[in-house]
Amino acid sequence: MSPQAEIIHGLTQVAPSLSPKYFYDARGSALFEQITVLPEYYPTRVERGIMAGHGPDIARSVGTGSTVIELGAGNCDKARALCELLAPKRFVAVDISEAFLHEAVASMRPSFPDIAIQALVADLSADIVLPANLPLAQRLVFYPGSSIGNFDPRQALALLSRMRGLLGDDGALLIGVDLVKDASILHAAYNDAAGITAAFNLNALAHVNRLIGSDFDVAQWQHVAFFNPVASRIEMHLQASTDTLVRWPGGGRSFVRGERIHTENSYKYLAEDFLDLLRRAGLPNTQVWTDELAWFAVVLARP
């Protein structure tokens, strides 16, 4: 299904939705980088602390000389720290935002002249085809930031299984996962006082306008985010602040005031549940590192 067809399909459902991948045009990618340094947004800060505090142990467990493949690489900041730690022979940055990815990779190359660095534009919801010249041996797939939480458990299992398919028998997955915690902490992380997360969410409509030729008026929509305890996930929505008609070539849809477009989930796991998911994906051998409050975990999983 083309991006245009996928977007229109989501918008025309009884409960309309947009895939979170449509957050990530150039502006959306830049806004997300701002989110990661907000005081309320703990995942990046806590994960970085785990990686720094347990870095030597992680490096010993992974080994050196590997090929590192980062999925959802963004600005490659986390990859920089990992490459300093592991000194891999090769690094492949994979992301859906093409211009942002190539800029990040270009800025990384001067710092690591001894590492063969490649960029790969890919959608993680589809099969990932790695460069043909990439050795199968000693691959490390790196998926930080608890981005796995954007997928429901069925989708997460499918993605983890595809990650397993990128590895040889001597490969490994190094993945960050956000853990269950007090709902007030979660609420603040997705409703920051500066409104950056709101701008990030609303920017998806501007991106969609360009992709399908629609006429969403961003000023008519509001950011809504809350914790759903039954599903153990943060939900992000865009809520119509007035009755509105949105058109696109060949169609359109009326939204009534208060109607929502579901834009993102961010699942929060119990550690044992996530390890079971890894086991089901063919990655049963695991090592886990957490922060002192057990808010976040970094997991190394092997076949």
C-alpha positions as CSV (number, residue, x, y, z in Angstrom):
1,M,0.0,0.0,0.0
2,S,1.4,3.4,-1.0
3,P,1.8,6.1,1.7
4,Q,-1.1,8.1,0.2
5,A,-3.4,5.0,0.2
6,E,-2.3,4.1,3.7
7,I,-3.0,7.6,5.1
8,I,-6.4,7.9,3.4
9,H,-7.4,4.4,4.6
10,G,-6.5,5.4,8.2
11,L,-8.4,8.7,8.0
12,T,-11.6,7.1,6.6
13,Q,-12.0,4.4,9.3
14,V,-14.7,4.6,11.9
15,A,-12.0,5.4,14.4
16,P,-9.6,7.4,12.3
17,S,-5.8,7.0,12.8
18,L,-2.5,8.0,11.4
19,S,0.7,5.9,11.6
20,P,3.3,7.6,13.8
21,K,5.8,7.3,11.0
22,Y,4.1,10.4,9.5
23,F,5.5,12.5,12.4
24,Y,8.9,12.3,10.8
25,D,9.3,14.9,8.1
26,A,12.3,17.2,8.6
27,R,10.5,19.5,11.0
28,G,9.0,16.5,12.9
29,S,12.4,14.9,13.3
30,A,13.8,18.2,14.6
31,L,10.9,18.6,17.0
32,F,11.5,15.1,18.3
33,E,15.1,15.9,19.0
34,Q,13.9,18.9,21.1
35,I,11.5,16.5,23.0
36,T,14.4,14.2,24.0
37,V,16.0,17.0,26.1
38,L,12.9,18.3,27.8
39,P,12.9,18.0,31.6
40,E,9.7,16.0,31.6
41,Y,10.8,13.5,29.0
42,Y,12.8,11.0,31.0
43,P,13.4,8.1,28.5
44,T,16.4,9.5,26.6
45,R,18.1,10.8,29.7
46,V,17.6,7.6,31.7
47,E,18.6,5.4,28.8
48,R,21.7,7.5,28.3
49,G,22.5,7.0,32.0
50,I,22.2,3.3,31.7
51,M,24.4,3.1,28.7
52,A,27.1,5.3,30.4
53,G,26.9,3.5,33.7
54,H,26.9,0.0,32.3
55,G,28.9,0.8,29.2
56,P,32.0,-1.4,29.9
57,D,29.7,-4.4,30.8
58,I,27.7,-3.9,27.7
59,A,30.8,-3.7,25.6
60,R,32.2,-6.9,27.1
61,S,29.0,-8.7,26.3
62,V,28.7,-7.4,22.7
63,G,32.4,-7.6,21.8
64,T,34.3,-5.5,19.3
65,G,34.7,-5.6,15.5
66,S,30.9,-5.9,14.9
67,T,28.6,-4.3,12.3
68,V,26.2,-2.0,14.1
69,I,22.8,-1.4,12.5
70,E,20.7,1.3,14.1
71,L,17.0,1.3,13.4
72,G,15.3,4.6,13.7
73,A,18.7,6.3,13.8
74,G,17.4,9.9,13.9
75,N,20.3,12.3,14.5
76,C,22.7,9.4,15.3
77,D,23.6,10.8,18.7
78,K,23.0,7.5,20.4
79,A,25.0,5.7,17.7
80,R,28.0,8.0,18.3
81,A,28.1,6.9,21.9
82,L,27.8,3.3,21.0
83,C,30.4,3.5,18.3
84,E,32.8,5.0,20.8
85,L,32.1,2.2,23.1
86,L,32.3,-0.7,20.6
87,A,34.6,0.5,17.8
88,P,32.7,-1.4,15.2
89,K,34.0,-1.9,11.7
90,R,30.8,-0.8,10.1
91,F,27.7,1.3,11.0
92,V,24.5,1.4,9.1
93,A,22.0,4.1,10.1
94,V,18.4,3.2,9.1
95,D,15.6,5.8,9.2
96,I,12.4,6.9,7.3
97,S,13.3,10.6,7.2
98,E,15.6,10.8,4.2
99,A,17.0,14.3,4.4
100,F,17.4,14.2,8.2
101,L,19.2,10.8,8.0
102,H,21.7,11.8,5.3
103,E,22.5,15.0,7.2
104,A,23.1,13.1,10.4
105,V,25.3,10.5,8.7
106,A,27.3,13.2,7.0
107,S,28.0,14.9,10.3
108,M,29.0,11.6,11.9
109,R,31.6,10.5,9.3
110,P,34.4,13.0,10.3
111,S,34.3,11.7,13.9
112,F,34.7,8.1,12.9
113,P,37.1,7.9,9.9
114,D,37.9,4.2,10.6
115,I,34.3,3.1,10.5
116,A,32.5,2.4,7.2
117,I,29.3,4.4,7.7
118,Q,26.2,4.0,5.5
119,A,22.7,5.5,5.4
120,L,19.6,3.4,4.5
121,V,16.2,4.9,4.1
122,A,13.6,2.4,5.2
123,D,10.2,2.0,6.8
124,L,10.4,-0.2,9.9
125,S,6.9,-1.4,9.4
126,A,8.0,-3.2,6.2
127,D,10.8,-5.7,5.5
128,I,14.2,-4.1,5.9
129,V,16.7,-5.0,3.0
130,L,20.2,-4.3,4.2
131,P,23.1,-3.4,1.8
132,A,24.3,-6.5,-0.1
133,N,27.9,-5.8,0.9
134,L,27.2,-6.1,4.6
135,P,28.7,-9.2,6.2
136,L,26.3,-11.5,8.1
137,A,28.7,-12.3,10.9
138,Q,28.8,-10.3,14.1
139,R,25.8,-8.0,13.4
140,L,24.4,-5.9,16.3
141,V,21.0,-4.4,15.7
142,F,20.6,-1.3,17.9
143,Y,17.1,-0.1,18.6
144,P,17.2,2.5,21.4
145,G,14.7,4.9,22.9
146,S,11.9,2.4,23.5
147,S,10.6,3.0,20.0
148,I,9.4,-0.6,20.1
149,G,6.6,0.8,22.3
150,N,5.1,2.5,19.3
151,F,3.9,-0.9,18.1
152,D,1.1,-2.9,19.6
153,P,2.2,-6.3,21.0
154,R,1.4,-8.2,17.8
155,Q,3.2,-5.6,15.7
156,A,6.1,-5.6,18.2
157,L,6.5,-9.3,17.9
158,A,6.5,-9.1,14.1
159,L,9.2,-6.3,14.2
160,L,11.4,-8.2,16.7
161,S,11.1,-11.3,14.5
162,R,12.2,-9.2,11.5
163,M,15.2,-8.0,13.6
164,R,16.0,-11.6,14.4
165,G,16.0,-12.2,10.6
166,L,18.7,-9.6,10.1
167,L,21.1,-11.5,12.4
168,G,23.3,-14.5,12.0
169,D,23.5,-17.0,14.8
170,D,26.3,-15.0,16.4
171,G,24.4,-11.7,16.2
172,A,22.5,-9.7,18.9
173,L,19.9,-7.1,19.4
174,L,20.5,-4.2,21.8
175,I,17.2,-2.6,22.6
176,G,15.8,0.0,24.9
177,V,12.3,-0.5,26.5
178,D,10.3,1.8,28.7
179,L,8.9,0.2,31.8
180,V,5.7,0.6,33.7
181,K,5.7,3.4,36.3
182,D,3.5,6.0,38.0
183,A,0.9,7.4,35.6
184,S,1.7,11.0,36.6
185,I,5.3,10.6,35.4
186,L,4.1,9.2,32.1
187,H,1.5,12.0,31.6
188,A,4.0,14.7,32.2
189,A,6.4,13.2,29.7
190,Y,3.9,13.5,26.9
191,N,2.3,16.8,27.9
192,D,5.3,19.0,28.4
193,A,4.9,22.5,29.6
194,A,6.7,24.0,26.6
195,G,4.2,22.4,24.2
196,I,6.9,20.8,22.1
197,T,5.1,17.4,22.1
198,A,1.9,19.1,21.0
199,A,3.7,20.8,18.1
200,F,5.3,17.5,17.2
201,N,1.9,15.8,17.1
202,L,0.2,18.6,15.2
203,N,3.0,18.7,12.6
204,A,1.8,15.3,11.4
205,L,-1.2,17.1,9.8
206,A,1.1,19.5,7.9
207,H,3.1,16.5,6.7
208,V,0.0,14.7,5.6
209,N,-1.2,17.8,3.7
210,R,1.9,17.6,1.6
211,L,1.7,13.9,1.1
212,I,-1.9,13.5,0.0
213,G,-2.9,17.1,-1.0
214,S,-5.3,17.5,1.9
215,D,-6.3,20.8,3.5
216,F,-6.1,20.1,7.3
217,D,-6.2,23.4,9.2
218,V,-3.7,22.7,12.0
219,A,-5.2,25.5,14.0
220,Q,-8.5,23.6,14.3
221,W,-6.8,20.6,16.1
222,Q,-5.5,20.0,19.6
223,H,-2.9,17.6,21.1
224,V,-4.3,15.0,23.5
225,A,-2.2,12.5,25.3
226,F,-3.1,10.2,28.3
227,F,-2.1,6.9,29.9
228,N,-4.5,4.0,29.2
229,P,-3.9,1.6,32.2
230,V,-5.8,-1.3,30.7
231,A,-3.6,-1.4,27.6
232,S,-0.5,-0.2,29.5
233,R,0.2,2.5,27.0
234,I,0.3,6.2,26.4
235,E,-2.1,7.2,23.7
236,M,-1.6,10.4,21.6
237,H,-4.5,11.8,19.6
238,L,-5.4,14.9,17.6
239,Q,-8.8,16.3,18.6
240,A,-10.9,18.5,16.4
241,S,-11.7,21.8,18.3
242,T,-14.6,22.5,15.9
243,D,-16.7,20.8,13.3
244,T,-14.5,20.7,10.1
245,L,-14.5,19.2,6.6
246,V,-11.1,18.0,5.4
247,R,-10.7,17.4,1.6
248,W,-8.1,15.6,-0.4
249,P,-8.0,14.8,-4.2
250,G,-10.8,12.3,-4.8
251,G,-12.3,12.4,-1.3
252,G,-12.5,13.9,2.1
253,R,-14.1,13.5,5.6
254,S,-16.1,15.5,8.0
255,F,-15.0,15.6,11.6
256,V,-17.2,16.7,14.4
257,R,-16.0,18.8,17.4
258,G,-14.2,16.5,19.9
259,E,-13.6,13.7,17.3
260,R,-10.0,12.3,17.5
261,I,-7.4,11.0,15.1
262,H,-5.3,8.4,16.9
263,T,-1.6,9.2,16.1
264,E,0.6,7.1,18.4
265,N,0.7,4.5,21.1
266,S,3.7,4.1,23.5
267,Y,3.5,0.8,25.3
268,K,5.1,0.5,28.8
269,Y,6.2,-3.0,29.6
270,L,6.8,-5.1,32.7
271,A,10.3,-6.5,32.2
272,E,9.2,-10.1,32.3
273,D,6.6,-9.5,29.6
274,F,9.1,-7.9,27.3
275,L,11.6,-10.7,27.8
276,D,8.8,-13.2,26.9
277,L,8.2,-11.2,23.7
278,L,11.9,-11.5,22.8
279,R,11.8,-15.2,23.5
280,R,8.9,-15.6,21.1
281,A,10.7,-13.6,18.5
282,G,13.6,-16.1,18.6
283,L,15.9,-14.1,20.9
284,P,15.7,-16.0,24.2
285,N,19.2,-15.3,25.6
286,T,19.1,-12.0,27.4
287,Q,21.0,-9.6,29.7
288,V,19.2,-6.7,31.2
289,W,20.5,-3.4,32.6
290,T,18.2,-0.8,34.3
291,D,18.4,2.5,36.2
292,E,18.1,2.6,40.0
293,L,14.4,3.4,39.8
294,A,13.7,0.6,37.2
295,W,12.0,3.2,34.9
296,F,13.8,1.9,31.8
297,A,15.7,-1.1,30.6
298,V,18.4,-1.8,28.1
299,V,18.3,-5.4,26.9
300,L,20.9,-7.4,25.0
301,A,19.2,-10.4,23.3
302,R,20.7,-13.2,21.3
303,P,19.3,-16.2,19.3
